[in-house]
Amino acid sequence: MHRFAQTNLQLINQMRRDGYQADEVGLLIRSYDLATRLFTGRYRASGKTFLAHLVGTASILADLRMPAALLAAALIHATYESGDFADGAQGISNPRRDLIRSEIGDEIENYVEKYTSLRWNEQVMREMHGKLDTLSLLERDVLLIRLANELEDYLDLGILYCGAEKYRRTNYLNDNGRILMDMAKKLGFPSLAADMAAVFKDVGEARILSDLHMTGSRDASFLVECALRNPGKNFIGVERLLGRISKLDRKGRRAGLTNLRGVRIESSYFLQFLLPQNSISALHIYFPDPWPKKRHHKNRLINGNFPALARAALAPGGKIYLRTDDADYFAQMTEVFGADKNFKEIETPVELAELPTDFERDFNARGIKTLRATYCSMN
């Protein structure tokens, strides 16, 4: 577990321990209050709250004993890119800048504006590395916020739960990582470089395996029961409808589960763009919408393209469990997986088959049979 703060109270206590004055802590509190208005309900791609990321970035700078104004800027550094100004826009504008100045002052707003204007990518990173000695004090401070932001993204292995597998696992574990660490050293912060080296190493060696449960049905009880029976495994429930994901959240919290998460999103999008490659050990798809009309079959989740998505997400030997009550859809499921040489049909474990979903109980009570199939990835 890293030492950096993730909540406002942890950050305030860190600053007091490190000798920051009351007016400096007060400035941080004002900046945090502004951040809560701009980022409440906003999340990083990893599922981490945006506020926790902002606090973590500021905490990294506090660990370096940077001035309070820079910490306050770090707490709102993503304001113009990701903050909610309730104007339906994105980016820098004069009305937005005026608002931030009135709330937190010109100096801090100037940091945030310069941070946003620094269009960070590999080319810009290398250019800045080559001209570190010519940077102004303001530019060096803004670069330091950027370095803290990059480090915070990798804490807790959070980057492994974001999109773009190549970026997540390797982007800062090769020459780019060495450039970042060298910039930290040349800016006068060898401890920051050491933290980067340790965190990048952890990410490079980590392997995250989760059981993923994806469904378009009312099956919160099933997923909660799976998580209770398997405390050593992580479960992610994926659902488009807010009411159903809220139900999962309530049941999981009441059960005190720490190995269960819910994501409100389309299942196919989640599989294709958000999951790391070969990162899950099991994929459960139960009673997805059958789209019974022939002209709507194109909307079915399980189609000719789906086995490739599943194969990319599953670890070698990973399993995909299918259930439906629709005979035509079941025939399509078995056809597309049966035609893919990368999957082999196997028996559904008895203990899993005997654990029904809420939706399944309703169907079975009306005499409707459950159709099941299980396939093993041969990657």
C-alpha positions in Angstrom: 0.0 0.0 0.0 1.4 3.4 -1.0 1.7 6.3 1.5 -0.1 8.9 -0.5 -3.5 10.4 0.5 -6.7 9.5 -1.3 -9.2 11.6 0.8 -9.3 15.2 1.8 -8.8 14.4 5.5 -5.8 12.2 4.8 -4.3 15.1 2.7 -5.0 17.7 5.4 -3.5 15.5 8.1 -0.4 14.9 5.9 0.1 18.6 5.4 -0.2 19.3 9.2 2.3 16.6 9.9 4.7 18.0 7.4 4.6 21.5 8.9 2.3 23.4 6.5 0.8 26.5 8.1 -2.9 27.0 8.9 -3.4 29.4 6.0 -1.8 27.0 3.6 -4.1 24.2 4.8 -7.0 26.6 4.4 -6.1 27.2 0.8 -6.1 23.5 0.2 -9.6 23.2 1.8 -10.9 25.9 -0.5 -9.4 24.2 -3.6 -10.9 20.9 -2.5 -14.3 22.5 -2.0 -14.1 23.7 -5.6 -13.1 20.3 -6.8 -16.1 18.7 -5.1 -18.4 20.9 -7.1 -16.7 20.2 -10.4 -15.9 16.5 -10.0 -18.6 14.9 -7.9 -19.9 11.9 -9.7 -17.0 11.8 -12.1 -14.7 8.7 -12.4 -11.5 7.8 -14.0 -11.4 4.9 -16.5 -10.2 2.6 -13.8 -13.4 3.2 -11.8 -11.6 5.3 -9.2 -13.3 8.6 -8.3 -11.9 11.6 -9.9 -11.6 13.3 -6.5 -9.4 10.5 -5.2 -7.1 10.9 -8.2 -6.9 14.7 -7.7 -6.2 14.3 -3.9 -3.5 11.7 -4.7 -1.8 14.0 -7.2 -1.7 16.8 -4.6 -0.5 14.4 -1.9 2.5 13.4 -4.1 3.5 17.1 -4.3 2.9 17.6 -0.6 5.3 14.6 -0.1 7.9 16.7 -2.0 7.2 19.7 0.3 6.0 21.9 -2.6 4.3 25.2 -2.0 0.6 25.1 -1.0 -0.4 27.0 -4.2 1.0 24.2 -6.3 -0.9 21.6 -4.2 -4.1 23.6 -4.7 -3.5 23.7 -8.4 -3.0 19.9 -8.4 -6.3 19.5 -6.7 -8.1 21.0 -9.7 -5.5 20.4 -12.5 -8.1 18.6 -14.7 -10.7 21.2 -14.3 -10.8 22.5 -17.8 -10.6 19.1 -19.4 -12.9 17.0 -17.1 -14.7 19.3 -14.7 -18.5 19.9 -14.8 -19.2 23.6 -15.3 -22.8 22.8 -16.3 -22.2 24.6 -19.6 -22.1 21.5 -21.8 -18.6 22.5 -23.1 -15.1 21.3 -22.6 -11.7 23.1 -22.5 -10.5 26.6 -21.6 -12.8 29.6 -22.0 -12.8 33.1 -20.5 -16.0 32.6 -18.4 -14.5 29.4 -17.0 -11.2 31.1 -16.2 -13.0 34.0 -14.6 -14.9 31.6 -12.4 -11.8 29.7 -11.2 -9.9 33.0 -10.6 -12.8 34.3 -8.4 -12.9 31.1 -6.4 -9.2 30.3 -5.9 -7.1 33.2 -7.2 -5.0 34.2 -10.3 -1.8 32.3 -9.4 -3.5 28.9 -9.1 -5.7 29.4 -12.1 -2.6 30.2 -14.1 -1.1 26.9 -13.1 -4.3 25.1 -14.2 -4.5 27.0 -17.5 -0.8 26.2 -18.3 -1.3 22.5 -17.4 -4.3 22.2 -19.7 -2.4 24.0 -22.5 0.4 21.5 -22.2 -1.0 18.9 -24.7 0.8 15.9 -23.1 1.9 13.1 -25.4 5.1 11.2 -26.2 6.5 13.9 -28.5 5.9 16.7 -26.1 7.4 14.6 -23.2 10.6 14.1 -25.2 10.7 17.7 -26.3 10.4 18.9 -22.7 13.0 16.4 -21.6 15.5 17.9 -24.1 15.0 21.5 -23.0 14.6 21.1 -19.2 17.4 23.6 -18.6 15.5 26.3 -20.5 12.1 26.0 -18.9 10.8 28.9 -16.8 9.9 28.3 -13.1 6.2 28.2 -14.0 6.9 25.6 -16.7 8.9 23.5 -14.3 6.1 23.6 -11.8 3.5 22.6 -14.3 5.7 19.8 -15.5 6.0 18.6 -11.9 2.2 18.5 -11.6 2.2 16.4 -14.8 4.7 13.9 -13.3 2.7 13.6 -10.1 -0.4 13.0 -12.2 1.4 10.2 -14.2 2.6 8.5 -11.0 -0.8 8.7 -9.4 -2.4 6.9 -12.4 -0.2 3.9 -11.6 -0.7 3.7 -7.9 -2.8 0.7 -6.6 -2.3 -0.8 -10.1 -5.2 1.4 -11.1 -3.8 1.8 -14.7 -4.4 -1.9 -15.3 -8.1 -1.3 -15.1 -8.2 1.3 -17.8 -8.3 1.1 -21.6 -5.6 0.5 -24.2 -3.6 -2.5 -22.9 -0.4 -1.5 -24.6 -0.4 1.9 -23.0 -1.5 0.6 -19.6 1.2 -2.0 -19.2 4.2 -0.9 -21.2 4.0 2.8 -22.0 5.9 3.9 -18.9 7.8 0.6 -18.4 10.3 1.3 -21.2 12.1 4.3 -22.6 9.2 6.7 -21.7 9.3 5.6 -18.1 13.1 6.3 -18.0 12.5 9.7 -19.5 9.9 10.6 -16.8 12.2 9.4 -14.0 15.2 11.3 -15.5 13.0 14.5 -15.6 12.1 14.0 -12.0 15.8 13.8 -11.0 16.8 16.8 -13.1 14.0 18.8 -11.6 15.6 18.0 -8.2 13.3 15.3 -7.0 15.1 12.0 -6.8 12.5 10.6 -4.4 9.8 11.1 -7.0 12.0 9.2 -9.5 12.4 6.4 -7.0 8.6 6.2 -6.4 8.1 6.0 -10.2 10.6 3.2 -10.6 9.0 1.2 -7.8 5.4 1.7 -9.1 6.2 1.0 -12.7 8.0 -2.2 -11.6 4.9 -3.3 -9.6 2.6 -2.6 -12.6 4.9 -4.5 -15.0 4.9 -7.6 -12.7 1.2 -7.5 -11.8 -1.4 -9.8 -13.2 -5.0 -9.0 -12.5 -7.4 -11.9 -12.8 -11.1 -11.2 -12.2 -14.3 -13.2 -12.6 -16.4 -11.0 -14.8 -20.2 -11.4 -14.7 -22.0 -9.6 -17.5 -25.8 -9.8 -17.9 -28.8 -7.9 -19.1 -31.0 -9.5 -16.4 -32.1 -8.9 -12.8 -29.5 -11.1 -11.2 -27.9 -9.1 -8.4 -28.5 -11.9 -5.9 -26.6 -14.4 -8.1 -23.6 -12.2 -8.4 -23.6 -11.3 -4.7 -23.8 -15.0 -3.8 -20.8 -15.8 -6.2 -18.7 -13.1 -4.5 -19.7 -14.4 -1.0 -18.7 -18.0 -2.0 -15.4 -16.9 -3.6 -13.8 -14.2 -1.4 -10.4 -14.7 -3.1 -11.8 -13.7 -6.5 -12.9 -10.3 -7.9 -16.3 -9.9 -9.6 -17.5 -7.2 -11.9 -21.2 -6.8 -12.8 -21.8 -5.1 -16.0 -25.3 -3.6 -16.7 -26.7 -0.8 -18.8 -29.8 0.0 -16.7 -29.2 2.2 -13.6 -31.8 0.5 -11.5 -30.2 -2.9 -11.8 -26.7 -1.7 -11.1 -28.0 0.2 -8.1 -29.6 -3.0 -6.8 -26.3 -4.8 -7.1 -24.6 -1.9 -5.2 -27.1 -2.0 -2.4 -26.9 -5.8 -2.0 -23.1 -5.8 -2.2 -22.7 -3.1 0.5 -25.2 -4.8 2.8 -23.2 -8.1 2.5 -19.9 -6.2 3.2 -18.3 -7.4 0.0 -15.0 -5.9 -1.1 -14.5 -8.2 -4.1 -17.5 -6.9 -6.1 -17.8 -3.9 -8.4 -20.5 -2.7 -10.8 -20.1 -0.9 -14.0 -23.0 0.8 -15.8 -22.2 0.4 -19.5 -22.9 -1.6 -22.6 -21.3 -5.1 -22.3 -19.7 -5.2 -25.7 -18.1 -1.8 -25.3 -16.8 -2.8 -21.9 -15.2 -5.9 -23.3 -13.7 -4.3 -26.3 -12.4 -1.0 -24.9 -12.0 -1.1 -21.1 -10.8 -4.6 -20.2 -7.1 -5.5 -20.2 -6.3 -8.3 -22.6 -6.3 -11.8 -21.1 -7.2 -10.3 -17.7 -10.3 -12.3 -16.6 -10.7 -15.9 -15.7 -14.4 -16.3 -16.3 -17.1 -14.5 -18.3 -20.7 -15.2 -17.4 -23.4 -14.0 -19.8 -26.9 -14.9 -18.6 -30.2 -14.2 -20.3 -29.1 -11.4 -22.6 -31.8 -9.7 -24.6 -32.8 -12.3 -27.3 -34.1 -9.7 -29.8 -36.6 -12.3 -31.0 -37.6 -10.5 -34.3 -35.4 -11.5 -37.2 -34.8 -8.0 -38.3 -33.4 -7.2 -34.8 -31.0 -10.2 -34.6 -28.2 -7.8 -35.5 -28.5 -6.3 -32.1 -27.8 -9.5 -30.2 -24.7 -9.5 -27.9 -23.6 -13.0 -28.9 -23.0 -12.8 -32.7 -20.3 -13.8 -35.1 -17.9 -11.1 -33.7 -18.3 -11.9 -30.1 -16.0 -15.0 -29.7 -13.0 -12.8 -30.7 -13.9 -10.2 -28.1 -14.3 -12.9 -25.4 -11.0 -14.6 -26.4 -9.1 -11.2 -26.1 -10.5 -10.7 -22.6 -10.1 -14.2 -21.2 -6.9 -15.5 -19.7 -5.6 -18.8 -21.2 -8.0 -21.5 -20.1 -10.6 -19.0 -19.1 -14.3 -20.0 -19.3 -17.4 -18.4 -20.8 -20.7 -19.5 -19.2 -23.9 -18.9 -21.2 -27.5 -19.1 -20.2 -30.8 -18.3 -22.0 -34.4 -19.3 -22.3 -34.6 -18.6 -26.0 -34.0 -21.6 -28.2 -33.2 -19.7 -31.3 -30.7 -17.5 -29.5 -29.2 -20.5 -27.9 -28.7 -22.1 -31.3 -26.9 -19.0 -32.5 -24.7 -19.0 -29.3 -23.6 -22.6 -29.8 -23.1 -22.1 -33.5 -20.7 -19.1 -33.2 -18.7 -20.6 -30.4 -18.7 -24.1 -32.0 -17.3 -22.6 -35.2 -14.4 -20.9 -33.4 -11.4 -23.3 -33.1 -10.1 -21.2 -30.2 -12.9 -22.4 -27.9 -13.8 -25.9 -26.7 -17.2 -26.9 -25.3 -17.0 -28.3 -21.7 -19.5 -29.3 -19.1 -21.0 -26.6 -16.8 -19.9 -27.2 -13.2 -22.8 -28.7 -11.2 -22.4 -26.1 -8.3 -22.7 -23.3 -10.8 -25.6 -24.8 -12.7 -27.5 -25.2 -9.5 -27.1 -21.5 -8.6 -29.9 -19.7 -10.4 -30.2 -16.0 -11.2 -33.3 -14.0 -10.1 -34.5 -13.9 -13.7 -34.0 -17.7 -14.0 -36.1 -18.4 -10.9 -39.0 -16.5 -12.5 -38.7 -18.4 -15.7 -38.3 -21.8 -14.0 -41.4 -21.1 -11.9 -43.3 -20.8 -15.1 -42.0 -24.0 -16.5 -39.5 -22.4 -18.9 -36.3 -24.4 -19.3 -32.8 -22.9 -18.9 -30.5 -23.6 -21.8 -26.8 -23.7 -20.8 -23.4 -23.9 -22.5 -19.9 -23.5 -21.3 -16.7 -23.0 -23.4 -13.1 -23.0 -22.5 -10.6 -20.6 -24.2 -7.8 -22.5 -25.9 -5.4 -19.5 -26.1 
